[in-house]
Amino acid sequence: KDMSYYVMPHVFDDADFVQRVTHSFLVREPLASILSYVKLDPDVTLEEIGSEAEWQHVERLLAGGGKPVVVQSEKIQADPAGQMRRYWQAVGLDDKPQALDWGDRPPEDWQQVSGWHQDVMASSSIRPLDAAAEQKSREEFSRLIRTMPHLQSYLDHHAAFHQRLAEMSI
């Protein structure tokens, strides 16, 4: 999701790699990304939010004839099985609905990112977003920008990039 920030533009230094892989992008509403990031790193920068770098990455792939696959986090939460079936089809993989239920033990390799994914690791599957949770996030962001007003400019900056990516999503 925000990883393009870490690899752009150097990923394009290896043209063979760029051609060999299927480039997939998980996009998330910038407001949710900002809230999540600030909890772990209050000094997060504009660039680290990542929507702009994701767009630059996708745009450069498209210019080179690539076919990036874009998936919206919110669509996955609304319809995990259907959205993941479309994703797996788009990247040429078999449907694996069992991957959407990890029971009471998250995969071992999730431990290395546990600081970022505590909520997911405490669940057994993808939970849908509901209107109350979305409203709570908007209220939380409103409170947050009272003490960190620069975050509103982060949101404003990344909204247009996110919109472009969302329009391309499967």
N, C-alpha and C positions, 0 to 999 in steps of 0.2 A: 504494500500500500504506500508507505512513504519511503521505500527503499531506493527509488530512483534518485532521491536527493544524494544518496551515498555513492552511486555509480555513474552519475552523469557528469561530464560527457565521456569519461574514460572508458566506459563499456564499449564505445565505438572504436577504440584503438585496436580492438581485436575483431576484425571484419569476419573472420571464420566463425568465431564464437557467436557473433550477432546473427549470422545466417543459420547456424546449427540449432539454436534454441527457439522454443515457442515463447514469445514474450507475453506474459499474463500480468494484468494490472487489477488489483483490488482497490476500488475507490470508495471512499467513505465521506460522508458529509463533513466539510471542514469544521463546523461547529463541534461535532462529536470528536473529531481528531484533536482539535485544540484542547478540549476539556480533558481528554485522556492523556495527552502529552504533558500538560501543565501539572497534572497530579504527580508525575514522576520526575519532571524537570521543569521547575518554575522559570528557568532561564531559557526556555526553548526559543529558537530564533524563527523568524519569518520563513526562511528557507527550509528549516527542518519540518515544517508542517507538511510539505511534500507535494501538494497538488500541482504547483507550477512545474516542478521537476518531472512529475509523472507526465504532464502534458507535453513538455519538451521531449521527453523520451519517446512517447507515442508519435508525436509529430515527426520526429527524425526517422523512426521506423517506417512510417507511412511514406515519407519522401523517398525512401530507399526501396519501396515496393514490398515492405513487410506487412504482415497481417496480425497486428497485436490483438489480443483478446482482453476485453475490458469487462469486469464484473463489478456490480454495485453491492456493497456490503448490505445496504438496506433491503435490496431485492433478495439476497440470500436469506436474510432473517425472516422475510415475509414468506418465502417458499423455498426452504433449504433443498428438498429433494428435486424439485423441478429446476431450480436455478443451477444446482450442481450437475444435474443430468445434461443441461444445455452447455455448461462449461466443459465437462468431460468430452462431450461430442465435439465441441469447437476445437479442442486440442488433440483429438484423436484417441481418447482413452475410453475404456469400457466403463459403463455406469457402475458405481460402487456405493450403493445406498448405505451399506454397513459402515462406511467411513463417517457417516453423519451421527453416529451414536457410539461414543467412546466409553459408556458406562461409568463406573466409579473410579476408573484409573485412566487418566489422560496418557497419551503416548509419552514414552520416556524422553524423547528428544524435545519435548515441550519444556522440560526443566530449565534448559539454558535460557529461556525467555520468560521465566515465571514472573519476573517483576512486571512485565508488560501485560501478562495474560491471566492474572489471578482469577477473574470472574469466569473466564472460559474453563480454566482448569478445575474450578469448583463445580462446574455443571457436568451434565452427561451428554449434552447435545446442543445444537444451536437454538437459542431462545428467540422467539419473535419479539420485535419491537412493538410496543403498543403506544397509543396516543398519550397515555399518562407518562410513560417514560420519556417520550419526546418532549412533552411539556416540561417535565422536570429538568431535562437538559437545557432547554431554552432559559428557564428560570435560573439555573445554576450559572449559565454563561452570563446572564444579566448581572448577577451578583458579583461574579468574578471580574467583569470589566470595570466595576467601580474602583477596584484596587489595582487593576492591571489594564488600564484603558487601551494600551497598545494592541491588545488581543483583538479588539474590534477591527483594527486596520489589517491584522492578519486574516481575519475572517473575510473582510471585504476583498482583500487581494486574491485569496485563493478561490473565492466563490465562482468566478468566471472560468477558471481552469477546470474546476470540478464539473461545472455545467457542461463544458465541451466533452469531457471524458464520459460523463453520465449519458450524454446523447449517443455515444458509440457503444454503450454497454449491451451485452447480450440479453 
